[in-house]
Amino acid sequence: MIRIDPSYLVSTEKLIDFDIYTSRSLDRKPILLFPENTTIAELKKFLRKTKTGPLFVHKDVYHRFEKLMEDSMGELIIDASIPLGKKSEIIYGCARNIVKDVFDDPRSGKNLIRTQQITGNMVRYALNNLTSIPSLLKLGSHDYYTFSHCVNVAVFAIGLKIKISGSGDEEELTAFALGCILHDIGKTEIPDVVLNKPGKLTEAEFELIKEHPVHGTKLMEGSAPDTALDVIRHHHEKTNGKGYPDKLKGEEISENAKIATIADVYDALTTNRPYSGAYMPFSALHMMKDEMVGHFAQDKFVEFIRFLGGMPSNGQRI
């Protein structure tokens, strides 16, 4: 059994396609509370009137609960009765779970569609309320996980892109964000023993790592738009031409890839990785400015600092 939060069930007109149980104590057998095909409206009405214990679903149908949350994103975003923090928690959790699934099976068309949908919802959420960006980023962990890193990079990049270019074309912004959330998908082709190595990589191991943008582009070619493919392939290019895989420099690198590069490096520096501890935000920015000269587009890096400066820190990683 997996415990669920009923506040995550937003779309009142929908039916649940799984049974929901409760229990008065952990050592007692779960009691069926809401059978399959109960409307969410009925469920919420009952919970408002009746005090119950925690709610659970069977582990083998938990994916249906997640699917119901994913399908309710559009309503969640515009529902003024749901607090911003709760919205962010649901959206971030869904995004992280979806990215995990797509990394587990990057060739699944179904997973890619889910990724496209959650990316579109993240963009709409940001455009609907710009304070959603810091709200989402507060949910990021200090520990590095590929799935949360990809979500964090997308959120940082969406925020920076909007700051630089405005809301612009939502479709194009979504394609850009899709590239950011899938920027490391090529790492699914790299052996885990190399990816998770706690010490310094050998030259040969680093050459393997450097292949992931090409692997990612090949995996997503024909499925993702060109804007996304550009970010996936070029998020490790440097303005001085010393990046990879194509050694592009300066204006040869797209504006989107330049933004994604900054978001990628900053998030990596401010989380604990197998080979390095997390830097505090100021230290990370200092390192990017003074020790990574020639890596970033200077104008966009300045805008990124302003973007971070405009967000409340509250002791959080951002």
C-alpha positions in Angstrom: 0.0 0.0 0.0 1.1 3.5 -0.8 -0.2 6.5 1.1 -1.7 9.3 -1.0 -2.7 12.9 -0.5 -6.3 13.5 -1.5 -5.7 17.2 -2.1 -3.7 16.1 -5.2 -7.0 15.0 -6.7 -8.1 18.2 -8.4 -10.5 17.4 -11.3 -13.8 16.9 -9.5 -15.7 15.6 -12.6 -13.3 12.7 -13.1 -13.8 9.2 -11.8 -11.1 7.4 -9.9 -10.1 4.1 -11.6 -8.7 2.5 -8.5 -9.8 1.7 -5.0 -8.9 4.0 -2.1 -8.4 2.5 1.4 -8.1 3.9 4.9 -6.8 2.5 8.2 -7.2 3.6 11.8 -3.8 2.3 12.7 -0.8 0.9 10.8 -1.2 -2.6 12.2 -4.8 -2.9 11.1 -6.1 -4.3 7.8 -7.0 -1.5 5.4 -10.6 -0.7 4.9 -12.1 0.1 1.5 -13.3 3.7 1.6 -13.8 4.7 -2.0 -14.3 2.0 -4.7 -13.2 2.4 -8.3 -15.6 4.7 -10.3 -16.3 7.1 -7.4 -16.2 10.7 -8.6 -13.6 12.9 -7.1 -16.4 15.3 -6.2 -18.1 12.6 -4.1 -14.8 11.7 -2.5 -14.0 15.3 -1.5 -17.6 15.9 -0.2 -17.3 12.8 2.0 -13.8 13.9 3.3 -15.1 17.4 4.2 -17.8 15.9 6.3 -16.1 12.8 7.8 -12.9 12.4 9.7 -10.9 9.5 8.4 -7.4 8.1 8.8 -4.7 8.3 6.1 -5.6 7.2 2.6 -3.9 4.4 0.6 -3.9 2.8 -2.8 -2.4 -0.6 -3.7 1.1 -0.3 -5.0 0.2 -2.0 -8.3 -2.3 0.8 -9.2 -0.4 3.8 -7.9 0.5 4.6 -11.5 -3.2 5.3 -12.1 -3.2 7.8 -9.3 -0.2 9.5 -10.9 -1.9 9.5 -14.3 -5.0 11.1 -12.8 -2.8 13.9 -11.3 -1.1 14.4 -14.7 -4.4 14.6 -16.5 -5.6 17.3 -14.0 -2.7 19.7 -14.5 -4.6 22.1 -16.7 -7.3 22.6 -14.1 -4.8 22.7 -11.3 -2.9 25.6 -12.8 -6.0 27.9 -13.1 -7.7 26.9 -9.8 -7.4 29.9 -7.6 -8.5 28.0 -4.5 -5.3 25.8 -4.5 -2.3 27.5 -2.8 0.7 28.2 -4.9 2.9 25.9 -2.7 0.5 23.0 -3.2 0.3 23.6 -6.9 4.1 23.6 -7.2 4.4 20.5 -5.1 2.1 18.6 -7.4 3.6 19.8 -10.6 7.2 19.3 -9.5 6.4 15.8 -8.2 4.6 14.8 -11.4 7.5 16.2 -13.5 10.1 14.4 -11.5 8.2 11.1 -11.8 7.7 11.5 -15.5 11.3 12.3 -16.2 12.3 9.2 -14.1 10.0 7.1 -16.3 11.4 8.5 -19.6 15.0 7.9 -18.4 14.0 4.3 -17.5 12.6 3.9 -21.1 13.7 6.7 -23.4 12.3 5.0 -26.5 8.8 4.9 -25.1 6.5 7.1 -27.2 4.0 7.2 -24.3 6.6 8.5 -21.9 7.7 11.2 -24.4 4.1 12.4 -24.8 3.8 12.6 -21.0 7.0 14.6 -20.9 5.7 17.0 -23.6 2.5 17.4 -21.6 4.1 18.2 -18.3 6.6 20.5 -19.9 3.7 22.4 -21.5 2.0 22.6 -18.2 5.1 23.9 -16.5 5.4 26.7 -19.1 1.7 27.6 -18.7 2.2 27.6 -14.9 5.1 30.0 -15.2 3.3 32.3 -17.6 0.2 32.3 -15.4 2.2 33.3 -12.3 5.9 34.2 -12.4 6.2 33.5 -8.6 5.7 29.9 -9.5 9.4 29.7 -10.6 10.9 30.2 -7.1 8.1 28.1 -5.6 9.1 25.2 -7.9 12.8 25.6 -7.2 12.3 25.5 -3.5 11.3 21.8 -3.9 14.7 20.9 -5.4 16.9 18.8 -3.3 20.5 19.6 -2.3 21.4 16.1 -3.5 21.9 15.5 -7.2 19.5 13.1 -8.9 19.3 13.1 -12.6 15.5 13.3 -12.6 15.3 16.3 -10.3 18.3 18.0 -12.0 16.5 17.8 -15.3 13.4 19.4 -13.8 15.4 22.1 -12.1 17.3 23.0 -15.2 14.0 23.3 -17.1 12.6 25.6 -14.4 15.7 27.8 -14.2 15.8 28.0 -18.0 12.1 28.8 -18.3 12.5 31.6 -15.8 15.6 33.0 -17.5 14.1 32.8 -21.0 11.0 34.7 -19.9 13.2 37.3 -18.2 15.3 37.8 -21.3 12.6 37.4 -24.0 9.3 37.9 -22.3 6.4 35.4 -22.6 6.8 35.3 -26.4 5.6 32.3 -28.3 4.2 29.7 -25.8 4.8 26.9 -28.3 8.4 27.8 -28.9 9.0 28.3 -25.2 7.5 24.8 -24.6 9.8 23.3 -27.2 12.8 25.0 -25.6 11.7 23.7 -22.1 11.3 20.2 -23.5 14.9 20.3 -24.6 16.0 21.4 -21.2 14.0 18.7 -19.3 15.5 16.1 -21.7 19.0 17.6 -22.0 20.7 14.7 -20.3 18.6 11.9 -21.9 21.7 10.7 -23.7 23.2 9.7 -20.4 20.9 6.6 -20.5 23.4 5.3 -23.1 26.4 5.8 -20.7 27.3 3.0 -18.2 26.1 3.7 -14.6 29.6 2.8 -13.3 30.9 5.9 -15.1 28.0 8.2 -14.4 28.0 7.4 -10.7 31.8 7.2 -10.1 32.6 9.0 -6.9 36.1 10.0 -7.8 37.7 11.8 -10.7 37.0 10.4 -14.2 39.7 9.0 -16.3 40.3 10.6 -19.7 38.6 7.7 -21.4 35.6 7.9 -19.0 35.2 11.6 -19.6 35.2 11.0 -23.4 32.3 8.6 -22.8 30.4 11.2 -20.8 31.0 13.8 -23.6 29.1 11.5 -26.0 25.8 12.0 -24.2 24.6 15.1 -26.2 25.0 13.1 -29.4 23.3 10.0 -27.9 20.4 12.2 -26.7 19.9 13.8 -30.1 19.8 10.5 -31.8 17.3 9.1 -29.2 14.9 12.1 -29.7 15.4 12.7 -33.4 12.0 12.4 -35.1 10.1 12.7 -31.8 11.2 16.1 -30.4 11.0 19.5 -32.3 14.2 21.0 -33.7 14.3 23.6 -30.9 14.5 20.8 -28.3 17.0 18.9 -30.3 19.3 21.9 -30.4 19.3 22.2 -26.6 19.9 18.5 -26.1 22.9 18.5 -28.5 24.5 21.9 -27.6 24.0 22.4 -23.9 27.7 21.7 -23.3 29.0 24.1 -26.0 31.1 27.1 -24.7 31.4 30.6 -26.2 35.1 30.1 -26.5 34.7 27.1 -28.8 36.1 24.6 -26.3 32.8 22.8 -25.5 31.4 19.7 -27.0 30.3 17.9 -29.2 30.6 20.4 -32.1 33.1 22.9 -30.6 30.7 25.8 -31.6 31.7 29.3 -30.4 30.1 32.6 -30.0 27.2 33.3 -32.3 27.3 29.8 -33.7 25.6 28.7 -30.5 21.9 29.3 -30.3 20.4 31.7 -27.7 18.4 28.7 -26.3 21.5 26.6 -25.9 23.3 29.5 -24.1 20.5 29.8 -21.6 20.3 26.0 -21.0 24.1 25.9 -20.4 23.9 28.4 -17.6 20.9 26.7 -16.0 22.6 23.3 -16.3 25.9 24.4 -14.7 24.4 26.4 -11.9 22.0 23.6 -10.8 24.9 21.1 -10.9 27.1 23.3 -8.8 24.5 23.9 -6.2 23.7 20.2 -5.6 25.7 17.4 -4.0 27.2 15.2 -6.7 29.1 11.9 -6.4 32.4 13.7 -6.9 31.7 17.1 -5.3 29.7 18.8 -2.5 27.2 21.5 -3.2 28.3 25.1 -3.5 26.3 27.9 -1.9 24.6 30.1 -4.6 27.1 33.0 -4.2 30.1 30.7 -4.4 28.6 28.9 -7.5 28.1 32.2 -9.3 31.6 33.4 -8.3 33.0 30.2 -9.7 31.0 30.5 -13.0 32.2 34.2 -13.3 35.9 33.8 -12.4 36.8 30.2 -13.1 34.7 29.5 -16.2 35.7 32.5 -18.3 34.7 31.8 -21.9 32.1 29.2 -21.0 28.9 31.4 -21.0 27.4 34.2 -23.0 28.2 37.2 -20.7 24.9 39.1 -21.3 22.8 36.0 -20.4 25.0 35.3 -17.4 24.4 38.8 -16.1 20.6 38.4 -16.7 20.8 35.1 -14.8 22.3 36.8 -11.8 19.6 39.4 -11.9 17.0 36.7 -12.3 18.3 34.9 -9.1 18.5 38.3 -7.3 14.8 38.9 -8.0 13.8 35.7 -6.2 13.3 35.4 -2.4 15.9 33.0 -1.0 14.4 32.2 2.4 17.4 30.1 3.1 16.7 27.9 0.1 19.2 26.7 -2.5 18.2 29.4 -5.0 
